[in-house]
Amino acid sequence: MKIGYTPHFLRKFKSLTPEIQEESFEAIEAFSDKKNHKRLKIHKLKGSLTGIYSFSVNYHIRILFEYVKPDQVILIAIGNHEIYKQ
């Protein structure tokens, strides 16, 4: 799967602690293999975020993404549950 990043995602990623960055990087690598999607708790979002999906890095950190093509996604945001309120 091809993965792209928005500038917003990259800014937020850089502001995370090195430990969370490493966890996030590992989750993104796992995300690229569809066999791991259940473990990452991928789910569709509703309401103002319809069309956007989310997966878990850990108990607190989530990554929002959107499918551009069936085999291509763009990572939109990373952070705690506050990212759902954007």
C-alpha positions as CSV (number, residue, x, y, z in Angstrom):
1,M,0.0,0.0,0.0
2,K,1.3,3.4,-0.9
3,I,1.1,6.0,2.0
4,G,1.2,9.8,1.7
5,Y,1.3,12.4,4.3
6,T,-0.3,15.9,4.6
7,P,1.8,18.8,5.9
8,H,-0.4,18.9,8.9
9,F,0.3,15.3,9.8
10,L,4.1,15.8,9.4
11,R,4.0,18.9,11.7
12,K,2.0,17.0,14.4
13,F,4.3,14.0,14.1
14,K,7.4,16.1,14.7
15,S,5.9,17.5,17.8
16,L,5.5,14.1,19.4
17,T,8.0,12.6,21.8
18,P,10.6,10.3,20.3
19,E,9.0,7.3,22.0
20,I,5.6,8.1,20.5
21,Q,7.2,8.8,17.1
22,E,8.8,5.4,17.1
23,E,5.5,3.7,18.1
24,S,3.7,5.6,15.4
25,F,6.3,4.6,12.8
26,E,5.8,1.0,13.8
27,A,2.0,1.3,13.5
28,I,2.3,2.9,10.1
29,E,4.5,0.1,8.9
30,A,2.0,-2.5,10.3
31,F,-0.8,-0.5,8.6
32,S,0.8,-1.1,5.2
33,D,0.1,-4.8,5.6
34,K,-3.7,-5.5,5.5
35,K,-3.2,-8.6,7.8
36,N,-2.6,-6.1,10.7
37,H,-5.8,-4.0,10.2
38,K,-7.7,-5.8,12.9
39,R,-5.0,-5.3,15.5
40,L,-4.8,-1.5,14.6
41,K,-8.6,-1.2,15.2
42,I,-9.2,0.5,11.8
43,H,-12.7,2.1,11.6
44,K,-14.7,4.5,9.6
45,L,-15.6,7.8,11.2
46,K,-19.0,9.5,11.1
47,G,-20.5,13.0,11.2
48,S,-18.2,15.8,10.1
49,L,-15.5,13.2,9.5
50,T,-17.4,11.0,7.1
51,G,-15.1,9.5,4.5
52,I,-12.2,9.5,7.0
53,Y,-10.8,6.5,8.8
54,S,-8.8,6.0,12.0
55,F,-6.4,3.5,13.5
56,S,-4.8,3.2,16.9
57,V,-1.1,3.7,17.6
58,N,-1.6,3.0,21.3
59,Y,-4.4,3.6,23.8
60,H,-4.1,7.4,23.5
61,I,-2.8,8.2,20.0
62,R,-4.8,7.8,16.8
63,I,-4.0,8.4,13.1
64,L,-6.6,9.7,10.7
65,F,-6.4,8.8,7.1
66,E,-8.3,8.8,3.8
67,Y,-8.3,6.4,0.9
68,V,-7.2,8.1,-2.3
69,K,-7.3,4.9,-4.3
70,P,-7.9,1.3,-3.2
71,D,-4.1,0.8,-2.7
72,Q,-3.2,4.4,-1.7
73,V,-3.9,6.4,1.5
74,I,-3.0,9.8,2.8
75,L,-2.4,10.2,6.5
76,I,-4.2,13.4,7.7
77,A,-3.7,13.8,11.4
78,I,-2.1,12.2,14.4
79,G,-2.8,12.9,18.1
80,N,-5.1,12.0,21.0
81,H,-8.8,11.9,20.8
82,E,-8.9,15.7,20.3
83,I,-8.1,15.1,16.6
84,Y,-11.7,14.0,16.1
85,K,-12.9,17.5,17.0
86,Q,-11.0,19.3,14.1
